[in-house]
């Protein structure tokens, strides 16, 4: 059961082409977003769709796979872990962000 700690699995569609960069000359980082949707009945009994957006980050070999295989609109299966961080923006305001660090990736279909 230890491998279930902080485990995230999502199936969704990529919202933008990945942004890939090299940090410190040797560490590759890929960032992209994935949308997941759920359907539910509202109080009137009508079906509604709710979409959630998730920020993804991938490092190293996983980032290389993202760079080669992932593009806007494709459907992906993601496994990873939830990460939280904060930073101070240019105006000095402390900002908080949640991301999923991708450990496994499968591209189901392309756009």
VEXDREN-2710 file (C-alpha; in Angstrom, 1 decimal):
% VEXDREN-2710
k/r/px/py/pz
1/UNK/0.0/0.0/0.0
2/UNK/3.0/2.4/0.3
3/UNK/3.0/3.0/-3.4
4/UNK/-0.6/4.4/-3.1
5/UNK/0.6/7.4/-0.9
6/UNK/0.2/10.7/-2.8
7/UNK/-0.8/8.9/-6.0
8/UNK/-2.8/10.7/-8.7
9/UNK/-4.3/9.1/-11.9
10/UNK/-6.1/11.2/-14.5
11/UNK/-7.5/10.7/-18.0
12/UNK/-8.1/13.9/-19.9
13/UNK/-7.2/16.2/-22.8
14/UNK/-4.2/18.4/-23.1
15/UNK/-5.1/22.1/-23.2
16/UNK/-1.9/23.5/-24.7
17/UNK/1.3/22.3/-26.4
18/UNK/3.8/21.5/-23.7
19/UNK/6.4/24.2/-22.7
20/UNK/9.8/22.5/-22.5
21/UNK/13.0/24.0/-21.2
22/UNK/16.3/22.9/-19.9
23/UNK/17.3/24.1/-16.4
24/UNK/20.9/24.3/-15.1
25/UNK/22.1/23.1/-18.5
26/UNK/21.1/19.5/-18.0
27/UNK/17.6/19.1/-16.4
28/UNK/14.7/19.0/-18.8
29/UNK/11.3/20.3/-17.6
30/UNK/8.0/20.1/-19.4
31/UNK/4.9/21.9/-18.3
32/UNK/1.4/21.5/-19.7
33/UNK/-2.3/21.4/-18.6
34/UNK/-4.9/18.6/-18.7
35/UNK/-8.6/19.0/-18.6
36/UNK/-10.9/16.4/-17.0
37/UNK/-14.7/16.5/-17.2
38/UNK/-17.5/15.0/-15.1
39/UNK/-21.2/14.9/-15.9
40/UNK/-23.8/15.2/-13.2
41/UNK/-27.5/16.0/-12.8
42/UNK/-28.3/19.4/-11.3
43/UNK/-31.2/20.2/-8.9
44/UNK/-33.6/20.4/-11.9
45/UNK/-32.6/17.0/-13.1
46/UNK/-30.7/18.3/-16.1
47/UNK/-27.3/17.0/-17.1
48/UNK/-24.4/19.4/-16.7
49/UNK/-20.7/19.1/-17.5
50/UNK/-18.0/20.3/-15.1
51/UNK/-14.4/20.7/-16.3
52/UNK/-11.4/20.9/-14.1
53/UNK/-7.9/22.0/-15.2
54/UNK/-4.8/20.4/-13.8
55/UNK/-1.2/21.8/-14.1
56/UNK/1.3/19.1/-15.0
57/UNK/5.1/19.0/-14.7
58/UNK/7.5/16.4/-15.9
59/UNK/11.3/16.0/-15.5
60/UNK/14.1/14.3/-17.3
61/UNK/13.2/11.3/-19.5
62/UNK/9.5/11.8/-18.8
63/UNK/9.8/15.4/-20.0
64/UNK/11.5/14.2/-23.2
65/UNK/8.6/11.8/-23.8
66/UNK/6.1/14.6/-23.3
67/UNK/8.0/16.8/-25.7
68/UNK/7.9/14.1/-28.4
69/UNK/4.4/12.7/-28.0
70/UNK/2.1/15.3/-26.4
71/UNK/0.3/18.1/-28.1
72/UNK/-2.7/20.3/-27.6
73/UNK/-6.0/18.3/-27.8
74/UNK/-4.6/14.8/-27.4
75/UNK/-6.0/12.4/-24.8
76/UNK/-3.6/11.3/-22.1
77/UNK/-3.5/9.0/-19.1
78/UNK/-1.3/10.5/-16.4
79/UNK/0.1/8.9/-13.2
80/UNK/1.9/11.1/-10.8
81/UNK/2.0/12.8/-7.4
82/UNK/0.5/16.0/-6.2
83/UNK/2.9/18.7/-5.4
84/UNK/2.3/22.1/-3.8
85/UNK/4.7/25.1/-3.9
86/UNK/4.6/28.8/-3.4
87/UNK/6.4/31.8/-4.8
88/UNK/6.5/35.6/-4.6
89/UNK/5.3/37.3/-7.8
90/UNK/6.8/40.6/-9.2
91/UNK/4.5/42.7/-7.1
92/UNK/5.6/40.9/-3.9
93/UNK/2.4/38.9/-3.5
94/UNK/2.8/35.3/-2.3
95/UNK/1.2/32.9/-4.7
96/UNK/0.4/29.2/-4.2
97/UNK/0.2/26.6/-6.9
98/UNK/-0.7/22.9/-7.1
99/UNK/0.8/20.7/-9.8
100/UNK/0.9/17.0/-10.7
101/UNK/4.4/15.7/-11.1
102/UNK/4.1/13.2/-14.0
103/UNK/5.7/9.8/-13.4
104/UNK/3.9/7.8/-16.1
105/UNK/2.3/8.9/-19.3
106/UNK/0.3/7.2/-22.0
107/UNK/-1.0/9.1/-25.1
108/UNK/-4.4/7.5/-26.0
109/UNK/-5.1/9.4/-29.2
110/UNK/-3.9/12.5/-30.8
111/UNK/-5.9/15.4/-32.0
END
